[in-house]
Amino acid sequence: MGVICASILLLFEEEDAFWMMCSIVEDLLPGQYYSVSLYGVQVDIHFESQDSNELNFKRNDILKILSMTDEDCWIGELNGKHGWFPAKFVQLVDERSKLYSSAGDDSVNEYISDLVRGKLATCIKAIFEHGLRKTPTVLGGICHPWLFIEEAALHAINKDFDSVYARLILCKTYRLDEDGRILTPEELLCRCIRSINYTHNLAHAQMDVKLRSFICVGLNEQVLHLWLETLCSCTDIIKKWYLPWSFLRSPCWVQIKCDLRVLQQFSFTLQQNFELPIAYRQLDVLSDVRDMLIKHHLFSWDL
């Protein structure tokens, strides 16, 4: 594979080489990759069928995926009935490397949201604030941990930025990130921060909200403890932001990582945009549906 990559880069322009690599990756994937990789999806909104070939479902139903061949319309099964449905109305809940549990789904179990965004997030924030240097402002306020996380994550991926960016684009194009073993923890960290900043900045969310959403995504991906290791391994950034006696600058972070690693054995499905206003939570769904309708010419100019 490495020889193929080198040959392509020598013979073609960078952009052409990238798209040719996409084609090669697609050819290398198993024939049934899209139809058998995933077990199911969770419904985001109600879908009332208007045709016998459509699959009728309600919010929070769990569908079994039969085919994902079409980008916009998938085929699924619910209660023994088969039919197609708009892919943008659902979200993936079960990957090959993880099992789904309703106990860890905050759209089904409200208590798990209180535990994670309340108690756990409060404890983790206290750890990140311990020994955090004061900002050089007149008021002498404490700098927020989210700013440290952003800078440390950027430092962690900067060494191999082009490779990380290319892998993220490939994974988005071919849904390779549907298997948690494809992306590295650093790449997941990069994607998480970029996604949170995009969605939360639109809603003018505070950094406390971003931090809680960050923790939720880390639990979903089962890499929260690995993210802590990545952040604490950025020695120069740690020294810049934290005093010598802080938890994250001392060997204490190793014990904290061990405690967080226990959570890896549990399955979480926590909404990243849970704390955003409803209007902003629905923006992505509405935009995706509009794009699908326009693509298939089933649209009104009022969209």
Stockholm file with secondary structure:
# STOCKHOLM 1.0

chainA/1-303         MGVICASILLLFEEEDAFWMMCSIVEDLLPGQYYSVSLYGVQVDIHFESQDSNELNFKRNDILKILSMTDEDCWIGELNGKHGWFPAKFVQLVDERSKLYSSAGDDSVNEYISDLVRGKLATCIKAIFEHGLRKTPTVLGGICHPWLFIEEAALHAINKDFDSVYARLILCKTYRLDEDGRILTPEELLCRCIRSINYTHNLAHAQMDVKLRSFICVGLNEQVLHLWLETLCSCTDIIKKWYLPWSFLRSPCWVQIKCDLRVLQQFSFTLQQNFELPIAYRQLDVLSDVRDMLIKHHLFSWDL
#=GR chainA/1-303 SS CHHHHHHHHHHSCHHHHHHHHHHHHHHHSCTTHHHHSCCEEEESSCBCCSSTTBCCBCTTCEEEEEECCSSSEEEEEETTEEEEEEGGGEEECCCTTCCCCGGGBTTTCHHHHIIIIIIIHHHHHHHHHTTBCBCSSSSCCBCCHHHHHHHHHHHHHHTTHHHHHHHHHHHHHHTGGGSTTTSCHHHHHHHHHHHHHHHHHHTTCCHHHHHHHHHHHHHHTTCHHHHHHHHHTCHHHHHHHBCTTSTTTSTHHHHHHHHHHGGGGSCCBCCTTTTSCHHHHTHHHHHHHHHHHHHTTCCCTTC
#=GC SS_cons         CHHHHHHHHHHSCHHHHHHHHHHHHHHHSCTTHHHHSCCEEEESSCBCCSSTTBCCBCTTCEEEEEECCSSSEEEEEETTEEEEEEGGGEEECCCTTCCCCGGGBTTTCHHHHIIIIIIIHHHHHHHHHTTBCBCSSSSCCBCCHHHHHHHHHHHHHHTTHHHHHHHHHHHHHHTGGGSTTTSCHHHHHHHHHHHHHHHHHHTTCCHHHHHHHHHHHHHHTTCHHHHHHHHHTCHHHHHHHBCTTSTTTSTHHHHHHHHHHGGGGSCCBCCTTTTSCHHHHTHHHHHHHHHHHHHTTCCCTTC
//
